[in-house]
Amino acid sequence: MHRGEKPEKLPLTHGKNDTGDETNPITPLAAAIKSIKSADNNFDETAFQQGARNAFEMVITAFALGDTDTLKALLSESVFANFDNAISQRKRAGETQETKLVEIDSLEIIEACLIHTSAQITVKFVSRQISVRRDQSGTVVDGDAEIANQVTDIWTFARDTRGKNPNWLLIETRSSN
């Protein structure tokens, strides 16, 4: 979501089953996903989740390696600037980052909205990662090379539903750890 813009308010509605009887209420998240599907007939929630999983793995790996070319293709300009700054600081300090994604334990869509033609979906990733930062001599300055930590990341992806590019960009990251 861009600063100053608010997502459209989605009413809590009730669906009807095939016989016309009332069913369970449609949640705001389900209503938002339905709005995204209406704006983009090609949107598939399962395919999105697989793409988000792939992007998560690629971003984690590219950040650790300092691969700014890969990051530039996956991140919005502002998120890329933050990642690039962290990579530059690490390089200036003569440090290296090693991150091994052991497992993505869960992936859950927790928020979604449609702002004009911009679909935005927020995903909660719970993963186990081994992460180590080393100084120039190879001494560990942060993390542990033997212990996998559980990490919870909350990432928001966006895509112009009218654009020809089918790829989603990572527009916001936060962590609850």
C-alpha positions in Angstrom: 0.0 0.0 0.0 1.3 3.4 -0.8 1.5 6.1 1.9 -1.7 8.1 2.1 -3.8 5.6 0.2 -6.3 3.4 2.0 -7.5 0.1 0.7 -11.1 0.0 -0.4 -13.3 -1.0 2.4 -14.7 -4.5 1.7 -18.0 -5.3 3.3 -18.5 -8.5 5.2 -20.9 -10.3 2.9 -22.7 -13.6 3.0 -22.5 -16.1 0.2 -25.2 -18.4 -1.0 -24.9 -22.0 -1.8 -26.3 -23.7 -4.9 -29.8 -23.9 -3.4 -29.8 -20.2 -2.5 -29.4 -20.8 1.2 -27.2 -18.6 3.3 -23.7 -20.0 3.9 -20.9 -18.9 6.2 -20.0 -15.2 6.0 -17.3 -14.3 3.5 -14.3 -13.0 5.4 -12.7 -9.6 4.4 -9.7 -11.6 3.1 -11.8 -13.8 0.9 -13.7 -10.8 -0.4 -10.4 -9.1 -1.2 -9.1 -12.2 -3.0 -12.4 -12.3 -5.0 -11.9 -8.6 -6.0 -8.4 -9.4 -7.2 -9.7 -12.3 -9.2 -12.3 -10.0 -10.7 -9.7 -7.5 -11.7 -7.3 -10.2 -13.0 -9.0 -13.2 -14.6 -5.6 -15.1 -14.6 -5.1 -14.8 -10.9 -4.8 -18.2 -9.2 -4.3 -18.3 -5.5 -2.4 -21.6 -5.5 0.0 -20.4 -8.3 0.5 -17.1 -6.4 1.5 -19.0 -3.2 4.0 -21.2 -5.2 5.4 -18.0 -6.8 5.7 -16.3 -3.3 7.5 -19.4 -2.0 9.9 -19.3 -4.9 10.5 -15.5 -4.5 11.1 -16.0 -0.8 13.8 -18.6 -1.5 15.4 -16.4 -4.2 15.4 -13.2 -2.2 16.9 -14.9 0.9 19.6 -16.5 -1.2 20.3 -13.4 -3.3 20.6 -11.2 -0.2 23.1 -13.5 1.4 25.2 -13.6 -1.7 24.9 -9.9 -2.4 23.3 -10.6 -5.8 21.8 -7.2 -6.5 20.9 -8.1 -10.1 18.5 -10.8 -8.9 17.1 -8.6 -6.1 16.5 -5.7 -8.5 14.2 -7.9 -10.6 12.2 -9.1 -7.6 11.9 -6.0 -5.4 10.3 -2.6 -5.6 12.7 0.4 -5.8 12.3 1.3 -2.1 12.7 -2.3 -0.9 15.7 -2.8 -3.2 17.3 0.4 -1.8 17.1 -1.0 1.7 18.5 -4.4 0.7 21.3 -2.7 -1.4 22.2 -0.5 1.5 22.5 -3.5 3.9 24.6 -5.3 1.3 26.9 -2.3 0.9 27.3 -1.9 4.6 28.2 -5.5 4.9 30.8 -5.2 2.1 32.3 -2.1 3.6 32.8 -3.9 6.9 34.4 -6.8 5.1 31.8 -9.1 6.2 30.1 -12.0 4.4 26.6 -13.5 5.0 25.7 -17.1 4.8 22.1 -18.1 4.9 20.7 -21.5 4.4 16.9 -21.8 4.2 16.3 -25.2 5.9 12.6 -25.3 5.5 9.5 -23.1 4.9 7.3 -24.4 7.7 4.2 -22.4 6.6 3.1 -19.9 4.2 -0.2 -18.0 4.7 -1.9 -15.2 2.9 -2.9 -12.9 5.8 -4.0 -9.7 4.0 -5.1 -8.7 0.5 -6.5 -5.6 -1.1 -7.1 -4.0 -4.5 -6.2 -0.3 -4.8 -7.3 1.0 -8.1 -5.6 -1.6 -10.4 -2.9 -2.6 -7.9 -3.4 -5.9 -6.2 -1.5 -6.3 -3.0 -1.2 -9.5 -1.1 0.6 -10.0 2.3 2.1 -13.3 3.1 3.3 -14.7 6.4 6.3 -17.0 6.1 7.4 -19.1 9.0 10.8 -20.7 8.1 13.8 -22.3 9.7 17.1 -20.7 8.6 20.7 -21.0 9.5 22.2 -17.6 9.2 25.8 -16.5 9.9 27.7 -13.3 9.3 31.5 -13.5 9.3 34.2 -10.9 9.4 37.2 -10.8 7.0 39.1 -13.5 8.9 36.0 -15.9 8.8 35.2 -15.4 12.5 31.4 -15.5 13.2 30.3 -12.1 14.3 26.5 -12.9 14.3 24.5 -16.1 14.2 25.4 -19.7 14.5 26.5 -22.0 11.7 25.0 -25.1 13.4 21.6 -23.9 14.7 18.5 -23.3 12.6 16.3 -20.5 14.0 12.7 -20.1 13.4 12.1 -16.9 11.5 8.7 -15.2 10.8 8.7 -12.8 7.9 5.7 -10.8 6.6 6.1 -9.8 3.0 3.7 -7.8 0.8 3.7 -8.4 -2.9 2.1 -6.1 -5.5 1.1 -6.3 -9.2 -0.7 -4.1 -11.6 -3.7 -6.2 -12.6 -3.9 -4.4 -16.0 -0.1 -4.7 -16.7 1.3 -7.2 -19.1 4.0 -8.3 -16.7 2.6 -11.3 -14.7 5.3 -11.0 -12.0 4.6 -9.7 -8.5 7.1 -7.4 -6.8 8.0 -7.4 -3.2 7.0 -4.0 -1.9 7.3 -4.4 1.9 9.1 -6.6 4.4 8.8 -6.9 8.1 9.7 -9.5 10.6 8.1 -10.5 13.9 11.3 -11.9 15.3 
